[in-house]
Amino acid sequence: MNKVKANSSPDSIIKTNEPLIEIKSLKKYFDVTDRGKKHRKLKAVDGVSFHINEGETLGLVGESGCGKTTVGRTMLRLYEPTEGSVLYRGQDITTAKMLPYRRKLQYIFQDPYASLNPRLTVSDIVGEPIDIHKLAANKKERADKIARLLELVGLSSEHANRYPHEFSGGQRQRIGIARALAVEPEFIVCDEPVSALDVSIQAQILNMLEELQKEMGLTYLFIAHDLAVVKHISDRIGVMYLGRLVELNDSEGLHKNPQHPYTRALLSAIPIPDPEVNRQRKRIILEGDVPNPLNPPPGCPFSSRCSYKKDICTQQVPELRETEPGHFVSCHFAGQI
């Protein structure tokens, strides 16, 4: 998907299909101590690899606790990786000093109520990254930048001197988006940015994110658990289960030809507006619960809930392999079931 680079003029359009950001065998383990004071490793992210092309939106979906948010936070070094690497424009930033990269790599948090400092005005919240990166020469330029950013996200300059508690959830999320845009980033992790909002407000925020992407040439990692929302905004979709990437394909291809049993179950749960069609389709019901990540099953992480499992599934972890151009699946029997 080709997009215009941020701040480019019509005379200097740059089109590229080159990866903007890439992760290779990324792992994030947390140390956990149980009641018996036994130290164990929680493998929140366990060897995930993918790239995101410039101007593209990659959706990342899965059940709660599958590790998708941890992937986003580890990519931006809000969590330090346990293993693996993060590459931005081909440069390994896994151990680099991050301040120079914070301008280009930003994060929109899930909870608009918890992600804004209640003691700061909107002007201070949006202006803080401008101050940190010294993007305004004086107070007037700073105020003008803040006013433009608020207008960009559907608010007005009159909101600048108010506090977060004076706004609705949707407005607070717009403030969070304005804060992320303040440093003119190239890549933004959108961590379930609409999950805490009413459905009508969700559509507004999604449409705004798409418009901003077109205007500013942004690249997104869009994290969500709602496949219908992800399909709407994403060019490609990755499906995670128990810390691993189990399927990756373009949005249309994933919906038309899911090859992993877990992806099929997720897609079957998407409600269809037509009652007749909804009644006639076959819903795939997964038995059991997601395994404890402190004690995952041997072999394939999905084996304990998969109706197609065979002996090899409980003995060997399947590799993420390309079953057709651009379609990657982590299943021993991908294309056969």
C-alpha positions as CSV (number, residue, x, y, z in Angstrom):
1,M,0.0,0.0,0.0
2,N,1.7,3.2,-1.1
3,K,1.2,6.4,0.9
4,V,2.7,9.9,0.9
5,K,5.4,10.6,3.4
6,A,4.6,12.9,6.2
7,N,5.0,16.6,5.4
8,S,5.6,16.0,1.7
9,S,4.3,18.3,-0.9
10,P,2.4,17.1,-4.1
11,D,5.6,17.8,-6.0
12,S,7.7,15.5,-3.7
13,I,5.6,12.4,-3.4
14,I,7.7,9.5,-2.2
15,K,6.1,6.0,-2.7
16,T,7.7,3.0,-1.1
17,N,6.9,-0.6,-0.2
18,E,10.0,-0.8,2.1
19,P,9.5,-1.9,5.7
20,L,9.4,1.1,8.0
21,I,9.6,-1.0,11.2
22,E,10.4,-4.7,11.7
23,I,10.7,-7.1,14.6
24,K,12.7,-10.3,14.5
25,S,12.2,-13.2,16.9
26,L,11.0,-10.7,19.5
27,K,10.5,-12.1,23.0
28,K,9.3,-10.5,26.2
29,Y,9.4,-12.6,29.4
30,F,8.3,-11.4,32.8
31,D,9.6,-12.7,36.1
32,V,6.7,-14.0,38.3
33,T,6.9,-15.1,41.9
34,D,4.1,-17.3,43.1
35,R,3.0,-17.9,46.7
36,G,5.6,-20.5,47.2
37,K,8.2,-17.9,46.3
38,K,9.1,-19.9,43.2
39,H,10.4,-17.8,40.4
40,R,8.9,-18.5,37.0
41,K,9.0,-16.9,33.5
42,L,5.8,-15.6,32.0
43,K,6.3,-15.7,28.2
44,A,4.1,-12.8,27.2
45,V,5.7,-12.6,23.7
46,D,7.6,-15.7,22.5
47,G,9.4,-15.3,19.2
48,V,7.2,-12.9,17.1
49,S,8.4,-11.7,13.8
50,F,6.8,-9.3,11.2
51,H,7.4,-6.1,9.4
52,I,5.2,-3.1,8.6
53,N,5.7,-1.2,5.3
54,E,5.7,2.5,5.2
55,G,2.1,3.9,5.0
56,E,0.6,0.5,5.9
57,T,-1.7,-0.5,8.8
58,L,-1.0,-3.9,10.3
59,G,-3.8,-5.1,12.6
60,L,-2.9,-7.4,15.5
61,V,-5.8,-9.4,17.0
62,G,-6.3,-12.1,19.6
63,E,-8.0,-12.9,22.9
64,S,-7.2,-10.9,26.0
65,G,-3.8,-11.9,27.4
66,C,-2.4,-13.2,24.1
67,G,0.5,-10.7,24.2
68,K,-0.6,-8.2,21.5
69,T,-0.3,-5.1,23.7
70,T,3.1,-6.4,25.0
71,V,4.3,-6.6,21.4
72,G,3.4,-3.0,20.8
73,R,5.0,-1.7,24.0
74,T,8.1,-3.8,23.4
75,M,8.5,-2.5,19.8
76,L,8.6,1.0,21.2
77,R,10.8,0.0,24.2
78,L,8.2,0.9,26.8
79,Y,9.2,-2.7,27.8
80,E,12.7,-3.8,27.2
81,P,12.9,-6.9,25.0
82,T,14.1,-10.1,26.5
83,E,15.4,-11.3,23.2
84,G,15.1,-10.5,19.5
85,S,15.5,-7.2,17.7
86,V,13.5,-4.1,16.6
87,L,14.5,-2.4,13.4
88,Y,13.4,1.1,12.4
89,R,14.3,1.9,8.8
90,G,16.8,-1.0,8.8
91,Q,18.6,0.3,11.9
92,D,18.6,-1.9,15.0
93,I,17.1,0.2,17.9
94,T,16.9,-2.7,20.4
95,T,19.7,-1.2,22.6
96,A,19.9,2.3,21.2
97,K,19.1,5.5,23.2
98,M,15.4,6.0,22.5
99,L,15.0,9.8,22.9
100,P,16.0,10.6,19.2
101,Y,13.5,7.9,18.1
102,R,10.6,9.0,20.2
103,R,9.8,11.7,17.7
104,K,9.2,9.1,15.0
105,L,7.6,6.3,17.1
106,Q,4.5,7.1,19.1
107,Y,1.8,5.3,21.1
108,I,-1.9,5.8,21.6
109,F,-3.1,4.1,24.8
110,Q,-6.2,2.1,25.3
111,D,-7.8,3.8,28.2
112,P,-8.4,7.6,27.6
113,Y,-9.3,8.0,31.3
114,A,-6.0,6.6,32.7
115,S,-3.6,7.8,30.0
116,L,-4.0,11.6,30.6
117,N,-2.6,13.3,33.7
118,P,-5.6,14.8,35.5
119,R,-3.5,17.6,37.0
120,L,-2.5,19.0,33.6
121,T,-4.5,21.1,31.2
122,V,-4.9,19.9,27.6
123,S,-2.4,22.6,26.6
124,D,0.2,21.1,28.9
125,I,-0.6,17.5,27.9
126,V,-0.3,18.1,24.1
127,G,2.5,20.6,24.6
128,E,4.7,18.4,26.8
129,P,6.3,16.4,23.8
130,I,6.7,19.7,22.0
131,D,8.7,21.0,25.0
132,I,10.8,17.8,25.4
133,H,11.9,17.8,21.7
134,K,12.2,21.6,21.5
135,L,9.8,21.9,18.6
136,A,8.7,25.5,19.3
137,A,10.9,28.5,19.4
138,N,8.6,30.5,21.7
139,K,5.3,30.5,23.6
140,K,3.3,31.8,20.6
141,E,4.6,29.1,18.3
142,R,3.9,26.5,20.9
143,A,0.3,27.8,21.4
144,D,-0.2,27.9,17.6
145,K,1.0,24.3,17.3
146,I,-1.3,23.1,20.1
147,A,-4.3,24.9,18.5
148,R,-3.5,23.3,15.1
149,L,-3.2,19.8,16.7
150,L,-6.5,20.2,18.5
151,E,-8.2,21.3,15.4
152,L,-6.7,18.4,13.5
153,V,-8.4,15.9,15.9
154,G,-11.8,17.6,15.9
155,L,-11.4,19.8,19.0
156,S,-11.0,23.6,19.2
157,S,-8.4,25.9,20.7
158,E,-11.0,26.8,23.4
159,H,-10.4,23.3,24.9
160,A,-6.7,24.0,25.5
161,N,-7.1,25.4,29.1
162,R,-9.5,22.7,30.3
163,Y,-8.7,19.6,32.3
164,P,-9.2,15.9,31.2
165,H,-12.2,15.4,33.6
166,E,-14.2,18.0,31.6
167,F,-14.2,15.8,28.5
168,S,-16.0,12.7,27.4
169,G,-14.2,9.4,26.6
170,G,-14.1,10.1,22.9
171,Q,-12.8,13.6,23.4
172,R,-10.1,12.4,25.8
173,Q,-9.0,9.9,23.2
174,R,-8.8,12.7,20.6
175,I,-6.5,14.5,23.1
176,G,-4.3,11.4,23.4
177,I,-4.1,11.3,19.6
178,A,-3.2,15.0,19.4
179,R,-0.4,14.3,21.9
180,A,1.0,11.5,19.8
181,L,0.9,13.7,16.7
182,A,2.6,16.6,18.4
183,V,6.1,15.4,17.4
184,E,5.1,14.6,13.8
185,P,5.7,10.9,14.0
186,E,6.0,8.3,11.2
187,F,4.8,5.3,13.1
188,I,2.1,5.0,15.8
189,V,1.1,2.0,17.9
190,C,-2.7,2.2,18.3
191,D,-3.4,0.0,21.4
192,E,-7.1,-0.7,21.3
193,P,-7.9,3.0,20.9
194,V,-11.6,2.5,20.5
195,S,-12.4,-0.4,22.8
196,A,-13.4,1.8,25.7
197,L,-15.7,4.0,23.6
198,D,-19.3,3.8,22.5
199,V,-19.9,2.2,19.1
200,S,-20.9,5.5,17.5
201,I,-17.8,7.2,18.8
202,Q,-15.7,4.3,17.7
203,A,-16.6,4.9,14.1
204,Q,-15.7,8.6,14.4
205,I,-12.2,7.8,15.9
206,L,-11.5,5.1,13.3
207,N,-12.5,7.4,10.4
208,M,-10.3,10.2,11.9
209,L,-7.3,7.8,12.2
210,E,-7.7,6.8,8.5
211,E,-7.9,10.5,7.4
212,L,-4.8,11.4,9.5
213,Q,-3.0,8.5,7.9
214,K,-3.7,9.8,4.4
215,E,-2.9,13.4,5.3
216,M,0.3,12.7,7.2
217,G,1.6,9.5,5.6
218,L,1.4,7.6,8.9
219,T,2.1,4.0,9.5
220,Y,0.1,2.1,12.1
221,L,0.2,-1.0,14.2
222,F,-3.5,-1.3,15.2
223,I,-4.1,-3.6,18.2
224,A,-7.6,-4.8,18.9
225,H,-9.7,-7.9,19.8
226,D,-12.5,-7.0,17.4
227,L,-11.8,-8.5,14.0
228,A,-14.6,-6.5,12.3
229,V,-12.9,-3.2,13.5
230,V,-9.5,-4.5,12.4
231,K,-10.7,-5.5,9.0
232,H,-12.1,-2.0,8.4
233,I,-8.8,-0.2,9.0
234,S,-6.0,-2.7,8.3
235,D,-4.1,-3.7,5.1
236,R,-2.8,-6.9,6.7
237,I,-3.8,-8.7,9.9
238,G,-1.8,-10.8,12.3
239,V,-3.5,-13.2,14.7
240,M,-1.8,-13.9,18.0
241,Y,-2.4,-16.8,20.5
242,L,-0.6,-17.3,23.8
243,G,2.4,-15.1,22.9
244,R,2.9,-16.4,19.3
245,L,1.9,-15.2,15.9
246,V,-0.3,-18.0,14.4
247,E,-1.4,-16.4,11.1
248,L,-0.6,-13.4,9.0
249,N,-2.2,-12.3,5.7
250,D,-3.8,-9.4,3.9
251,S,-7.1,-8.4,5.4
252,E,-9.3,-9.7,2.6
253,G,-7.3,-13.0,2.2
254,L,-7.5,-13.7,5.9
255,H,-11.3,-13.3,6.0
256,K,-11.8,-15.4,2.8
257,N,-9.3,-18.1,3.5
258,P,-8.3,-18.5,7.1
259,Q,-6.0,-21.5,7.5
260,H,-5.4,-21.7,11.2
261,P,-8.2,-23.3,13.4
262,Y,-8.0,-20.4,15.9
263,T,-8.4,-17.8,13.2
264,R,-11.5,-19.7,11.9
265,A,-13.0,-19.7,15.3
266,L,-12.4,-16.0,15.7
267,L,-14.0,-15.2,12.3
268,S,-17.0,-17.4,13.1
269,A,-17.7,-15.3,16.1
270,I,-18.1,-12.0,14.2
271,P,-21.8,-11.0,14.2
272,I,-23.5,-10.6,10.8
273,P,-26.3,-7.9,10.5
274,D,-28.5,-10.3,8.5
275,P,-30.4,-12.5,10.9
276,E,-31.1,-15.2,8.3
277,V,-27.4,-15.5,7.3
278,N,-26.4,-15.4,11.0
279,R,-28.7,-18.3,11.8
280,Q,-27.5,-20.5,8.9
281,R,-23.8,-20.1,9.4
282,K,-21.8,-22.5,11.5
283,R,-20.3,-21.1,14.6
284,I,-17.1,-22.7,15.8
285,I,-17.1,-23.1,19.6
286,L,-13.7,-23.5,21.2
287,E,-13.7,-25.8,24.2
288,G,-11.7,-25.0,27.3
289,D,-9.9,-21.9,28.3
290,V,-6.7,-20.2,27.1
291,P,-3.9,-22.1,28.9
292,N,-2.0,-20.5,31.7
293,P,1.0,-18.7,30.1
294,L,3.1,-19.8,33.1
295,N,2.4,-23.4,32.1
296,P,1.7,-23.5,28.4
297,P,1.0,-26.9,26.7
298,P,3.9,-28.6,25.0
299,G,4.2,-28.3,21.2
300,C,1.6,-26.1,19.5
301,P,0.2,-23.5,21.9
302,F,-3.3,-24.1,20.5
303,S,-3.2,-27.9,20.7
304,S,-5.2,-28.1,24.0
305,R,-8.2,-26.5,22.3
306,C,-7.8,-27.7,18.7
307,S,-10.2,-30.3,17.3
308,Y,-7.7,-31.2,14.5
309,K,-4.7,-32.0,16.8
310,K,-2.6,-35.1,16.2
311,D,0.4,-36.5,18.1
312,I,2.9,-34.1,16.4
313,C,0.9,-31.1,17.6
314,T,1.7,-31.9,21.3
315,Q,5.3,-32.6,20.5
316,Q,6.6,-30.0,18.2
317,V,5.9,-26.2,17.9
318,P,4.9,-25.5,14.3
319,E,7.0,-22.9,12.4
320,L,5.3,-19.8,10.9
321,R,5.5,-20.8,7.2
322,E,4.3,-19.2,4.0
323,T,1.5,-21.4,2.5
324,E,0.8,-19.0,-0.4
325,P,2.3,-15.6,-1.3
326,G,2.0,-13.3,1.6
327,H,0.0,-15.8,3.7
328,F,1.9,-17.2,6.8
329,V,0.4,-19.8,9.1
330,S,1.8,-21.6,12.2
331,C,0.1,-24.9,11.9
332,H,1.4,-28.4,11.1
333,F,-1.7,-29.0,8.8
334,A,-2.2,-25.6,7.3
335,G,-3.9,-26.0,3.9
336,Q,-5.0,-29.5,4.7
337,I,-7.9,-28.8,7.1
